[in-house]
């Protein structure tokens, strides 16, 4: 399988800087206050949440188009939690999908479930990270 696109970024750690190879992304990284950091920058969980939300929203639009549904007013909010296990760290994800009223019920559930099968982030995390799909 060949890549359609490859993103490249370099980071110096949780407290430092992350920069993409084309310099379009250049962010200060800082641990959140909740973890004893300054909170003066973004963090890996926020970046992951933004990427997952955008990717899932795109997958939702693709699947809606295939199903001949209008989901143009839909939005996705990703909540990414950093958790500690037995000497390890992990992530949890809740994807809050806000659908237009006419897409609630079985049709909306089918749309969100189908998007979850298509989304590259969902495919990459499946079986590794608990992902809770919430339709609002």
TORLUMBA-254145 format. One line per 2 residues: number of its first residue (from 1); for each residue x, y, z of N, C-alpha, C, O. Coordinates in pm, 1 decimal, padded with zeros to 6 digits. Each point is the difference from the previous one (the first is absolute). Layout:
N
NUM	X Y Z X Y Z X Y Z X Y Z; ...
***
This chain:
136
1	00084.5 -00116.7 00000.0 -00084.5 00116.7 00000.0 00090.0 00124.3 00000.0 00087.7 00012.9 00085.4; -00108.9 00076.3 -00178.7 00081.8 00121.2 -00004.5 -00076.0 00116.2 00063.5 -00122.5 00008.4 -00008.8
3	00196.3 00078.9 00071.4 -00059.8 00114.0 00070.2 -00051.6 00103.4 -00098.9 00067.7 00033.2 -00097.3; -00187.5 00017.4 00122.4 -00054.7 00110.4 -00078.0 00066.1 00131.1 00040.3 00013.1 00092.1 -00080.6
5	00027.7 -00085.4 00205.7 00063.3 00119.4 00055.8 00075.6 -00042.3 00124.4 -00045.2 -00088.3 00072.9; 00158.2 00149.3 -00047.7 00076.9 -00027.0 00120.9 00026.3 00130.6 00072.2 00063.4 00089.9 -00055.4
7	-00111.3 -00078.2 00178.2 00027.0 00116.2 00083.7 00126.6 -00027.9 00078.9 00022.4 -00111.8 00046.5; 00059.0 00213.1 -00032.0 00125.6 -00014.0 00074.4 00007.1 00112.8 00102.2 -00015.4 00117.1 -00034.6
9	00038.6 -00152.5 00159.8 00014.5 00099.3 00105.7 00106.1 -00047.1 00098.2 00020.3 -00119.9 00019.4; 00046.5 00215.9 00041.6 00103.7 -00029.4 00097.6 -00034.9 00070.7 00130.3 -00038.2 00117.0 -00000.1
11	00051.6 -00189.0 00111.2 -00028.6 00057.2 00131.5 00115.3 -00027.9 00094.5 00074.1 -00097.0 -00015.3; -00061.4 00185.2 00113.4 00109.2 -00015.0 00096.8 -00048.2 -00054.1 00134.0 00080.5 -00014.7 00091.9
13	-00208.0 -00014.9 -00078.1 -00053.0 -00055.0 00125.1 -00126.4 00072.6 00040.1 -00046.0 00090.4 -00069.8; -00010.8 -00131.0 00184.7 -00124.5 00061.4 00046.8 00015.5 00147.9 00029.1 -00096.0 00076.0 -00013.0
15	00213.2 -00034.7 00051.5 00027.8 00140.9 00027.7 00107.4 00045.0 -00097.3 00119.4 -00017.8 00024.1; -00162.9 00075.4 -00132.1 00093.6 00042.0 -00103.9 -00074.4 00055.6 -00118.8 -00079.5 00093.1 00012.6
17	00105.7 -00150.5 -00127.4 -00056.0 00052.3 -00123.5 -00023.6 -00114.2 -00097.2 00073.3 -00099.0 00001.0; -00175.0 00112.1 -00084.9 -00027.2 -00094.9 -00107.9 -00012.4 00080.7 -00129.2 -00068.7 00102.0 -00005.0
19	00137.0 -00150.3 -00099.7 00002.3 00071.5 -00127.2 -00015.2 -00100.6 -00113.3 00065.0 -00104.5 -00001.9; -00152.7 00138.6 -00092.8 -00014.9 -00084.9 -00118.7 00109.4 00033.3 -00099.4 00058.8 00108.0 00004.7
21	-00031.7 -00201.9 -00095.4 00109.5 00017.4 -00095.8 -00022.2 00118.7 -00093.3 00096.2 00055.6 -00053.0; -00222.7 -00016.1 00032.3 -00027.7 00115.9 -00086.2 -00019.9 00128.2 00081.0 -00033.8 00104.3 -00056.0
23	00054.6 -00111.7 00187.2 -00012.8 00112.1 00093.9 -00141.5 00056.8 00011.5 -00018.3 00106.9 00058.2; -00082.0 -00176.5 -00112.4 -00138.2 00048.4 00014.7 -00050.3 -00022.0 00142.8 -00085.9 00073.8 00048.3
25	00139.6 -00174.7 00017.9 -00031.5 -00024.6 00140.3 00126.0 00030.1 00079.9 00105.0 -00059.8 -00023.5; -00115.7 00151.6 00116.6 00112.2 00035.8 00085.9 -00060.2 00040.5 00133.1 -00043.4 00114.0 00016.8
27	00040.6 -00207.1 00078.2 -00068.1 00024.3 00126.4 00092.1 -00020.5 00119.5 00091.1 -00082.8 -00001.6; -00118.2 00160.1 00103.3 00066.5 -00016.3 00128.3 -00072.8 -00109.9 00075.4 -00122.9 00000.2 00007.7
29	00198.1 -00093.4 00047.5 -00056.8 -00109.8 00077.2 00024.8 00023.7 00148.4 00107.8 00044.2 00039.8; -00207.4 -00073.6 00040.4 00014.2 00011.1 00145.0 -00095.5 -00098.2 00066.0 -00112.6 -00020.2 -00045.7
31	00159.1 -00039.4 00152.4 -00087.2 -00089.2 00075.9 -00114.8 00082.0 00058.3 00019.3 00114.5 00040.9; -00139.8 -00174.3 -00037.3 -00113.6 00072.9 00056.6 00017.4 00022.5 00150.1 00071.6 -00073.9 00067.5
33	-00138.0 00176.5 -00017.3 00006.8 00029.4 00143.6 -00043.9 -00119.4 00082.5 00052.5 -00023.6 00108.9; -00150.9 -00053.6 -00161.6 -00051.4 -00116.3 00072.9 00108.0 -00105.5 00022.7 -00014.0 -00086.4 00086.5
35	00121.3 00093.9 -00164.2 00110.8 -00095.0 00014.8 00124.5 00067.7 00056.7 00110.4 -00053.3 -00010.9; -00128.4 00170.7 00071.5 00111.1 00069.7 00062.6 00079.6 00088.6 -00093.2 00104.2 00052.7 00039.1
37	-00151.0 -00035.0 -00162.0 00069.9 00083.9 -00096.0 -00048.8 00142.8 00003.1 -00087.4 00036.4 00078.7; 00145.5 00043.7 -00165.8 -00036.6 00141.1 -00006.4 -00132.0 00022.7 -00073.5 -00069.3 00098.6 00025.3
39	00034.7 -00189.8 -00116.2 -00120.7 00018.8 -00079.8 00013.4 00111.7 -00101.0 -00099.9 00045.5 -00055.8; 00222.0 -00000.4 00031.4 00025.0 00115.0 -00087.7 00013.0 -00038.0 -00147.2 00040.9 00082.5 -00081.6
41	-00074.4 -00203.5 00047.8 00005.1 -00043.4 -00139.6 -00099.7 -00111.1 -00020.7 -00074.8 -00035.7 00091.0; 00073.8 -00018.5 -00209.8 -00087.4 -00113.3 -00026.7 00069.1 -00127.3 00047.3 00114.4 00004.0 00045.4
43	-00183.4 -00116.1 -00056.1 00059.7 -00126.2 00042.9 -00038.1 -00108.9 -00099.9 -00090.3 00019.7 -00081.4; 00158.2 -00134.5 00086.8 -00026.6 -00106.3 -00097.2 -00145.2 -00046.3 -00002.3 -00051.3 -00035.7 -00106.0
45	-00015.7 00035.7 00221.2 -00138.5 -00045.2 00003.3 -00091.2 00097.0 -00075.1 -00092.7 -00043.1 -00068.6; 00117.9 00172.7 00080.7 -00079.1 00098.6 -00074.7 00023.6 -00015.0 -00149.8 -00094.2 00007.8 -00078.9
47	00218.0 -00029.0 00039.9 00030.7 -00016.8 -00142.1 -00066.4 -00125.7 -00054.9 -00053.7 00000.8 -00110.8; 00057.4 -00108.2 00188.2 -00064.8 -00124.7 -00041.3 -00151.0 00019.6 -00010.2 -00062.9 -00046.9 -00094.8
49	00004.6 00116.9 00193.7 -00144.3 00025.1 -00000.4 -00040.7 00079.9 -00123.4 -00100.3 -00032.1 -00063.8; 00175.5 00134.0 00029.8 -00031.6 00082.1 -00117.3 00010.2 -00082.9 -00127.8 -00086.9 00009.0 -00086.7
51	00191.5 -00089.0 00074.7 00017.8 -00083.8 -00118.2 -00109.3 -00104.3 -00012.7 -00054.0 -00020.9 -00108.7; 00020.9 -00044.8 00219.7 -00102.3 -00104.6 -00003.4 -00136.2 00061.1 -00034.2 -00073.5 -00055.0 -00082.1
53	00039.5 00168.4 00144.4 -00128.9 00064.4 -00027.2 -00011.5 00038.0 -00147.5 -00103.6 -00023.5 -00062.1; 00208.6 00081.8 00006.3 -00001.8 00041.3 -00140.9 -00010.5 -00120.5 -00092.2 -00076.4 00001.7 -00096.6
55	00152.2 -00105.3 00125.8 -00001.1 -00120.7 -00083.0 -00136.1 -00068.1 00005.1 -00053.3 -00041.3 -00103.0; -00003.1 00029.6 00223.8 -00129.7 -00067.3 00013.7 -00109.0 00081.0 -00069.0 -00088.5 -00057.2 -00063.6
57	00093.8 00189.3 00075.3 -00099.1 00084.8 -00067.3 00007.9 -00017.8 -00151.2 -00103.1 -00002.4 -00067.3; 00223.6 -00009.9 00013.3 00016.4 -00023.3 -00143.8 -00054.9 -00136.1 -00039.8 -00065.9 -00012.8 -00103.1
59	00092.6 -00088.6 00184.1 -00053.4 -00133.9 -00027.3 -00152.1 00002.2 00005.2 -00066.0 -00065.0 -00081.0; 00010.4 00139.5 00176.0 -00144.8 00012.1 00012.8 -00060.0 00061.1 -00126.6 -00102.9 -00046.4 -00049.3
61	00167.6 00150.6 -00002.8 -00048.8 00065.1 -00122.0 00008.4 -00094.7 -00119.8 -00091.6 -00004.6 -00082.1; 00200.2 -00070.2 00072.1 00017.0 -00095.2 -00109.3 -00109.2 -00106.9 00002.4 -00061.8 -00029.8 -00102.2
63	00039.6 -00026.7 00219.9 -00100.8 -00105.9 00012.7 -00139.6 00056.5 -00022.4 -00083.1 -00064.7 -00063.7; 00056.1 00184.0 00115.0 -00131.3 00061.8 -00019.9 -00027.5 00019.0 -00149.2 -00110.8 -00026.0 -00047.0
65	00209.8 00070.3 -00025.4 -00015.6 00018.6 -00144.7 -00031.8 -00133.6 -00067.7 -00086.8 -00006.9 -00087.0; 00157.5 -00098.7 00127.3 -00024.7 -00132.8 -00056.5 -00140.6 -00050.1 00033.3 -00061.6 -00071.5 -00079.0
67	00011.6 00110.0 00197.1 -00133.1 -00041.9 00043.2 -00108.5 00096.8 -00048.0 -00118.1 -00016.4 00030.7; 00161.6 00118.8 -00107.7 -00091.8 00103.1 -00050.8 -00071.8 00073.5 00114.0 -00120.5 00024.7 -00005.1
69	00199.1 00009.1 00108.0 -00050.0 00075.3 00114.7 00070.8 00134.2 00006.8 00113.1 00013.4 -00046.5; -00178.6 00084.8 00103.7 00061.0 00131.1 00018.6 00047.0 00012.3 00144.5 -00080.6 00017.6 00091.4
71	00210.3 -00026.8 -00072.2 00057.8 00013.6 00133.4 00089.9 00123.0 00006.2 00092.1 00006.2 00081.5; -00119.0 00091.6 -00167.6 00085.2 00118.5 -00008.2 -00000.9 00082.3 00129.1 00093.6 00075.7 00025.7
73	-00197.1 -00089.9 00054.1 -00008.3 00073.8 00127.2 00054.6 -00080.3 00118.4 -00005.2 00046.9 00113.7; 00056.7 -00165.8 -00138.9 00053.1 -00084.3 00107.7 00134.4 00053.3 00047.8 00072.7 00064.6 -00075.4
75	-00041.1 -00091.7 00199.1 00132.0 00034.5 00053.1 00045.9 -00110.5 00094.8 -00080.8 -00076.0 00053.3; 00211.3 00069.1 -00033.9 00057.6 -00104.3 00085.7 00092.3 00065.6 00102.2 00085.8 00081.2 -00034.8
77	-00104.5 -00117.1 00158.6 00087.7 00043.3 00107.9 00067.3 -00123.5 00057.0 -00067.5 -00094.5 00040.8; 00199.6 00094.6 -00037.8 00075.2 -00112.5 00056.1 00049.8 00037.1 00139.1 00060.6 00105.3 00019.7
79	-00086.4 -00191.8 00074.7 00052.4 00015.3 00135.9 00104.1 -00109.6 00019.2 -00032.9 -00118.6 00000.1; 00157.5 00158.5 00016.0 00109.5 -00095.9 00014.7 00052.9 00008.9 00142.6 00045.6 00105.3 00044.6
81	-00052.5 -00216.7 00025.0 00048.8 -00005.1 00137.3 00132.0 -00074.9 00008.2 00018.4 -00102.9 -00065.1; 00071.7 00154.2 00144.2 00126.3 -00068.3 00030.0 -00021.8 -00074.5 00130.7 -00034.5 00061.1 00101.2
83	00054.3 -00191.6 -00102.2 -00023.6 -00082.1 00118.8 00126.7 -00075.0 00038.2 00086.5 -00027.0 -00083.3; -00078.4 -00005.2 00209.6 00114.8 -00076.1 00050.8 -00046.6 -00138.0 00040.4 -00099.0 -00015.1 00071.5
85	00171.7 -00086.1 -00118.4 -00029.9 -00137.8 00037.6 00106.0 -00051.8 00093.3 00056.5 00075.9 00078.7; -00029.1 -00203.3 -00086.5 00102.9 -00063.1 00082.4 00138.3 00034.8 -00053.9 00061.1 -00078.9 -00072.0
87	-00012.1 00197.9 00107.6 00131.8 00042.9 -00044.8 00004.9 00045.8 -00145.2 00108.0 00026.3 -00052.8; -00222.8 -00016.6 -00011.7 -00004.6 00043.9 -00139.1 -00100.5 00114.8 -00013.3 -00076.5 00029.1 00092.0
89	00078.9 00034.2 -00207.3 -00097.2 00104.0 -00030.3 -00078.4 -00042.6 -00122.4 00049.9 -00074.2 -00084.6; -00171.9 00121.3 00075.9 -00084.2 -00030.9 -00114.9 -00094.0 00115.0 -00027.8 00003.3 00103.3 00067.0
91	-00086.5 -00122.9 -00166.2 -00096.7 00101.4 -00039.3 -00141.0 -00057.7 00001.1 -00019.3 -00120.2 -00018.5; -00077.6 00206.3 00040.2 -00139.8 -00032.8 -00021.0 -00057.4 00107.5 -00091.0 00047.2 00113.8 -00000.5
93	-00148.6 -00150.1 -00076.0 -00060.0 00095.9 -00092.4 -00151.6 -00008.7 00008.7 -00057.2 -00108.9 00004.0; -00006.3 00224.1 -00001.2 -00144.1 00011.2 -00020.1 -00018.5 00090.5 -00121.2 00050.1 00112.4 -00002.9
95	-00122.0 -00162.1 -00096.7 -00032.9 00080.4 -00117.2 -00145.2 00042.3 00013.2 -00090.4 -00083.5 -00004.7; 00068.4 00211.8 00021.0 -00135.0 00055.2 00013.6 -00041.6 00054.3 -00136.5 00051.2 00101.8 -00046.6
97	-00144.8 -00171.9 -00015.7 -00043.6 00034.0 -00134.7 -00133.8 00071.5 00009.1 -00100.5 -00058.3 00040.7; 00100.7 00184.1 -00078.8 -00123.6 00078.6 00000.6 -00059.3 -00006.2 -00139.9 00057.0 00051.4 -00096.3
99	-00173.0 -00115.8 00087.8 -00068.4 -00018.5 -00128.2 -00122.1 00091.0 -00008.6 -00059.6 00034.8 00102.0; 00022.6 00003.6 -00224.5 -00125.9 00073.1 -00015.9 -00116.1 -00086.9 00048.2 00007.7 -00122.7 -00004.9
101	-00113.9 00185.7 00050.9 -00114.9 -00072.7 00055.6 -00052.2 -00108.3 -00093.1 -00038.0 -00107.7 00045.9; 00035.6 00134.9 -00176.1 -00056.3 -00097.7 -00094.0 00086.0 -00125.5 -00014.8 -00043.8 -00097.2 -00061.6
103	00164.7 00097.6 00116.6 00086.4 -00117.9 -00009.5 00010.3 -00077.0 00131.7 00083.9 -00089.2 00012.9; -00166.8 00122.2 00083.1 00003.7 -00075.2 00125.9 -00073.3 -00133.0 -00017.5 -00073.4 -00018.5 -00097.1
105	00092.8 -00071.2 00188.5 -00064.0 -00131.3 -00006.6 00087.7 -00100.0 -00073.3 00122.1 00014.9 -00005.0; -00184.6 -00116.3 -00051.3 00072.4 -00110.1 -00065.3 00088.4 00048.4 -00114.7 00111.9 -00048.3 -00017.3
107	-00162.0 00143.0 -00060.3 00076.9 00051.0 -00114.2 00129.5 00067.8 00046.5 00106.3 -00021.4 -00058.2; -00116.3 00102.6 00162.6 00117.1 00067.0 00054.9 00098.9 -00097.7 00060.2 00121.1 00014.8 -00016.7
109	-00172.7 -00114.6 00086.9 00086.3 -00102.2 00058.5 00074.5 -00075.6 -00109.0 00120.0 -00024.7 00012.5; -00189.6 -00011.8 -00118.8 00063.7 -00071.0 -00111.8 00106.5 00086.2 -00065.7 00105.9 -00050.0 -00037.8
111	-00133.2 00179.2 00024.0 00096.1 00093.2 -00060.3 00127.0 00009.5 00084.2 00111.0 -00008.8 -00052.7; -00127.8 00026.9 00183.1 00115.9 00013.9 00089.5 00080.1 -00129.6 00005.7 00123.0 00003.2 -00002.6
113	-00190.4 -00115.7 00010.2 00069.2 -00129.9 00002.9 00078.0 -00022.6 -00129.8 00112.3 -00050.3 00003.5; -00170.9 00087.0 -00117.7 00068.2 -00016.0 -00128.9 00121.4 00092.4 -00008.2 00104.8 -00039.6 -00051.1
115	-00118.5 00161.4 00100.8 00113.8 00093.2 00000.6 00113.0 -00054.2 00086.7 00117.6 00017.6 -00032.1; -00153.6 -00083.3 00141.7 00099.6 -00059.0 00091.2 00079.0 -00112.1 -00069.7 00115.4 -00025.7 00034.4
117	-00177.6 -00040.0 -00131.5 00069.7 -00104.2 -00076.5 00090.1 00059.0 -00107.5 00096.1 -00064.5 -00041.7; -00125.2 00185.1 -00003.7 00073.6 00064.7 -00108.8 00115.2 00087.5 00050.5 00105.4 00006.1 -00063.4
119	-00124.8 00060.9 00176.2 00096.7 00098.3 00050.5 00137.5 -00063.1 00027.5 00008.8 -00098.2 00073.6; 00098.1 00153.8 -00131.8 00134.2 -00053.2 00024.4 00041.4 00001.8 00147.9 00068.7 -00091.2 00045.9
121	-00109.8 00193.2 00027.8 00033.5 00004.0 00143.1 -00071.3 -00113.6 00072.9 00059.2 -00066.0 00085.4; -00185.4 00043.2 -00118.8 -00074.0 -00109.8 00062.3 00063.8 -00133.4 -00032.7 00011.1 -00086.9 00086.4
123	00030.9 00070.2 -00211.0 00064.6 -00124.7 -00039.8 00134.1 -00018.4 00069.6 00036.7 -00112.0 00035.5; 00036.2 00220.7 -00015.8 00130.8 -00009.1 00065.7 -00012.1 -00029.7 00148.8 00086.2 -00066.6 00057.4
125	-00192.4 00115.5 00005.0 -00014.3 -00017.5 00144.7 -00081.6 -00122.4 00039.0 00003.2 -00041.7 00115.8; -00076.0 -00016.3 -00210.3 -00089.2 -00112.3 00030.6 00076.1 -00113.2 00069.8 00100.7 -00049.4 -00050.6
127	-00150.3 00010.4 00165.9 00062.5 -00107.9 00075.6 00113.1 00047.8 00089.8 00051.8 -00077.5 00080.3; -00012.5 00204.2 -00092.7 00109.6 00054.5 00080.4 -00046.2 00103.9 00100.9 00055.7 00012.3 00109.1
129	-00158.1 00061.9 -00147.5 -00050.8 00109.2 00082.4 -00151.7 -00013.8 00007.3 -00064.9 -00017.9 -00103.1; 00007.4 00025.7 00222.6 -00145.8 -00001.2 00005.5 -00056.1 00128.3 -00061.1 00038.0 00110.0 00040.2
131	-00128.3 -00124.1 -00137.3 -00063.6 00114.2 -00066.1 -00150.6 -00012.6 00022.2 -00062.7 -00097.8 -00040.7; 00007.0 00198.2 00105.4 -00142.5 00004.6 00028.5 -00065.4 00096.4 -00098.6 00034.7 00118.1 -00003.9
133	-00129.9 -00168.4 -00076.3 -00072.2 00083.1 -00095.1 -00127.2 00051.7 00066.3 -00081.5 -00078.5 00048.4; 00064.6 00210.4 -00046.3 -00115.9 00061.6 00062.7 -00069.2 00087.2 -00104.8 00061.2 00091.3 -00055.5
135	-00187.6 -00119.2 00028.9 -00075.6 00080.8 -00095.7 -00082.9 00100.9 00077.2 -00076.9 -00035.1 00089.5; 00094.3 00160.3 -00126.0 -00071.5 00108.3 00070.7 -00090.7 00074.3 -00094.6 -00068.1 00094.0 00040.8
***
